């Protein structure tokens, strides 16, 4: 399914996307094309891309090709989805310790669409962090691991 979504393959491509996507939510899916959970998420992203085209631009990023961003966003689990608006990293309170990214796949297309709408509306009001509309039972659970602290 990821054939239908554009891919960013180097740091410059990601930097350009962050700088150039204006008045829309930039969605960056970090993962691997051959991973089964990534493929599940890619299917949801590709099926919603057209419906959300007025609010969001969706790109895929392979974690192995852009290690600088993989480290910067602390991508330990894949897939991880990061959101931006007008060059600003948008944070979402999912009820988990990490507000910088969504880890795992969304359970339904509607969960993803609702999240994009909340991020978009919050960003248009100048908010940098928004409350997730996703049912907490549909948010994957994981433990944060801190290295070298």
C-alpha positions as CSV (number, residue, x, y, z in Angstrom):
1,X,0.0,0.0,0.0
2,X,2.9,2.4,0.6
3,X,3.3,2.6,-3.2
4,X,0.7,5.4,-3.2
5,X,2.4,7.6,-0.6
6,X,5.5,9.8,-1.3
7,X,8.7,8.8,0.4
8,X,11.4,11.1,1.8
9,X,14.8,9.4,1.5
10,X,17.3,11.9,2.9
11,X,17.7,14.6,5.6
12,X,17.4,17.4,3.0
13,X,14.0,16.0,1.7
14,X,12.6,15.9,5.2
15,X,14.0,19.4,6.0
16,X,12.4,20.8,2.8
17,X,9.0,19.1,3.6
18,X,9.1,20.6,7.1
19,X,9.8,24.0,5.8
20,X,7.6,24.0,2.8
21,X,4.3,22.4,3.9
22,X,2.2,25.4,4.9
23,X,-1.2,25.6,6.5
24,X,-1.4,21.8,6.6
25,X,-0.4,19.1,9.1
26,X,2.8,17.4,7.9
27,X,2.6,13.6,8.8
28,X,5.9,11.8,8.8
29,X,5.6,8.0,9.2
30,X,9.0,6.5,10.3
31,X,9.3,2.8,9.7
32,X,10.3,0.2,7.2
33,X,8.5,-0.8,4.1
34,X,8.8,-4.6,4.8
35,X,7.5,-4.4,8.4
36,X,4.0,-5.8,8.8
37,X,2.8,-3.2,11.3
38,X,4.2,-0.4,9.1
39,X,2.3,-1.9,6.1
40,X,-0.9,-1.9,8.2
41,X,-0.4,1.8,9.1
42,X,0.5,2.6,5.5
43,X,-2.8,1.2,4.3
44,X,-4.7,3.5,6.7
45,X,-2.6,6.5,5.7
46,X,-3.0,5.8,2.0
47,X,-6.8,5.3,2.3
48,X,-7.2,8.6,4.2
49,X,-4.7,10.7,2.2
50,X,-7.2,11.9,-0.3
51,X,-9.9,12.7,2.2
52,X,-7.4,14.6,4.3
53,X,-5.6,16.4,1.4
54,X,-7.0,19.8,2.5
55,X,-5.6,19.3,6.1
56,X,-2.6,17.1,5.8
57,X,0.4,16.0,3.7
58,X,1.6,12.5,4.4
59,X,5.1,11.2,3.8
60,X,6.9,7.9,4.5
61,X,10.4,7.9,6.0
62,X,12.6,4.8,6.2
63,X,14.3,4.8,9.6
64,X,17.5,3.3,8.0
65,X,18.0,6.0,5.4
66,X,17.7,9.0,7.8
67,X,19.4,8.1,11.1
68,X,19.8,11.7,12.2
69,X,16.0,12.1,12.5
70,X,15.6,8.6,13.9
71,X,17.9,9.6,16.7
72,X,16.5,13.1,17.1
73,X,12.9,11.8,17.6
74,X,14.1,8.8,19.5
75,X,12.5,6.3,17.2
76,X,12.9,3.1,19.2
77,X,9.7,1.4,18.0
78,X,8.3,1.4,14.5
79,X,6.1,2.6,13.1
80,X,6.3,6.0,14.7
81,X,4.3,8.9,13.4
82,X,5.5,12.5,13.9
83,X,3.4,15.6,13.2
84,X,4.3,19.2,12.2
85,X,2.4,22.4,11.3
86,X,4.1,25.3,9.6
87,X,7.5,24.0,10.5
88,X,6.5,23.5,14.2
89,X,6.7,20.1,15.8
90,X,3.2,19.4,17.1
91,X,2.8,17.3,20.3
92,X,-0.2,15.2,21.2
93,X,-1.2,14.0,24.7
94,X,-2.2,10.4,24.1
95,X,-2.3,9.6,27.8
96,X,1.2,8.2,27.5
97,X,4.6,9.6,28.8
98,X,5.7,10.5,25.2
99,X,3.8,13.4,23.5
100,X,6.3,13.8,20.6
101,X,5.1,10.9,18.4
102,X,2.4,8.2,17.9
103,X,4.0,4.8,18.2
104,X,2.3,1.8,16.4
105,X,-0.5,1.7,14.0
106,X,-3.9,3.3,14.4
107,X,-6.7,0.9,15.0
108,X,-9.1,2.5,12.5
109,X,-9.1,5.0,9.7
110,X,-11.4,7.2,11.7
111,X,-8.9,7.3,14.7
112,X,-6.3,8.8,12.3
113,X,-8.7,11.2,10.6
114,X,-10.0,12.5,14.0
115,X,-6.4,13.0,15.2
116,X,-5.4,15.0,12.1
117,X,-8.5,17.1,12.5
118,X,-7.7,17.9,16.2
119,X,-4.1,18.7,15.4
120,X,-5.1,20.9,12.5
121,X,-7.7,22.8,14.5
122,X,-5.4,23.2,17.5
123,X,-2.5,24.4,15.3
124,X,-4.8,26.9,13.6
125,X,-5.5,28.3,17.1
126,X,-1.8,28.5,17.9
127,X,-1.6,25.5,20.1
128,X,1.6,23.4,20.2
129,X,0.1,20.5,22.1
130,X,-3.4,19.0,21.7
131,X,-5.4,16.4,23.5
132,X,-5.8,13.1,21.6
133,X,-9.3,12.3,20.5
134,X,-8.4,8.6,20.2
135,X,-10.0,6.2,22.8
136,X,-7.1,5.4,25.2
137,X,-7.9,1.7,24.6
138,X,-6.8,2.2,21.0
139,X,-3.5,3.8,21.9
140,X,-0.6,1.2,21.9
141,X,1.1,0.9,25.3
142,X,4.8,0.8,25.6
143,X,7.5,1.7,28.2
144,X,10.0,4.5,27.6
145,X,13.6,3.4,27.8
146,X,16.2,6.0,28.7
147,X,19.8,5.1,27.8
148,X,22.9,6.7,29.4
149,X,21.1,8.7,32.1
